């Protein structure tokens, strides 16, 4: 599935499309260059899931936990600063991924060996003033 958008005001609609495309899958890996909009899209998805907590990239903490509108946790990971992929294992990432709760992962390529087989890959690409989102 491919979604193209140019305006941040359309992110609510895009977020709902991403959620719908996931079906029962709950682990989403976001790929894209720095500044592509991964964190912004994750924030919009969190809003669509009923998260009322302030959301931000967990660049230094590696993981942030929010409460979804259903009362269940929503996990947001940012592995940009990991030095070794085993740091994901050390913080218990496999357990988070197996929890059945939403897990959003920025820079998943740095911990590829710990991603579950049924991960949903979200690729963000910037082309001019347009963002191209591919869900696969």
N, C-alpha and C positions, 0 to 999 in steps of 0.2 A: 504494500500500500504506500502511496506517495501523496504527501500534502505539501502544497506550496502556499506561502504567505509572506506578505510584505509589511503588515501592520501589527504592532504589538496588541492592538485592541482585539485582534482575532484569536489571541492565544487561548481564551476560554473555550472557544469552539474546537480549536486544535487539541486542547487537553482532553476534552470529552471524547474526541475521535480516537486519541491514543488509548484511553481507558477502555473504550468499546472494542478496539482492535486486540486488546490483550486477552479477552475472554476470561478464563480462570487463571491465567498466568499472572504472577505477582512480582517477578524479578525482571527489571528493565535495565538494560545497559545502554548508556547514552554515549555515542561516539561523535566527535567533532573537534575541530581545531579550537584553540583558545579564542573566546569571544563569539563563538558560533551561536550561543544562546541556550546551552544545556541547562544551566542553573535557572534561567528565567523560565524555560519550559517546565522544569520540575516544580518550580513555585506555582505555576498555573495548574499543573496536575494536582498538586496538593490542595489548592483552593477548590478544585472540582471534586476532590474527595472529602471536602468538609473540614479540612485542617484550618484551625483558627489561630494556631501558634504562629509566631513570626518565623519565617523560613529564610535560611541563608545557606550558602555553601559551607560545608564542613571542612574547608581546606586544611585547617590546622588540627581540628579534633578528629578527623577522618569520618566520623559518623554523627549525625544529628538524629534525634528521635522526636517525632511529632505525634500528636493524637489525631486520628482521623475522625470524621463525623460519626462513624460507627463505634467509636470508643477504642478501636484497635490501633496499635502502633503503626506508624509509617516511618521507614528508615531511609535516610538519605546519606549516601557515601560519596566521598571525594578522595580518590586514591592518587591524586596528582603528586603529592609529596612523599609517597612511599619510596623507600630506598630499595627494598626487596619485597617481592610478591608475598613472601611468607608473613609479612606484617599483617596481611589480610586474615590469614589463618590465626595469628596470635590474638587478634581482637575478636575472634569468633565469627568471622564473616560466614563460613559455611552454615553455622547455626541460624544466623539471621536469614540467610537465603532459603533455608529449609523451614522457616517458621510459618509460612503461609500468609505472611503479612507483606504489604507493599514494600519493595526494596528498590530504590532508585540509585544507580551507580554511575558516577562520573569517572572518566578515565579507566574504564574496565579493562582495556588492553594491558594495563599494568599488573592485573591479577587474573589473567585469562584462565589459568589452570584451576581456579577456584569457582569459576562461573558454572551454574547448573546447566544441564543439557537443554532445558526448556526455557532458557533466558530469551527475553524479547529484545532484539537489537533495534535501537533507535539511532538512526544516523542523521545528523544535522549538517547541512552544507550551506555555505553562504555563496550565492551567485549574484553579484551586483547588489541590488537593494532587496533581494528576495532570499528567503530561507527555504530550503528544500528539506523536508522531513521524510525519511524513508523508514517504514516500520516493517521488520522482517523477522 
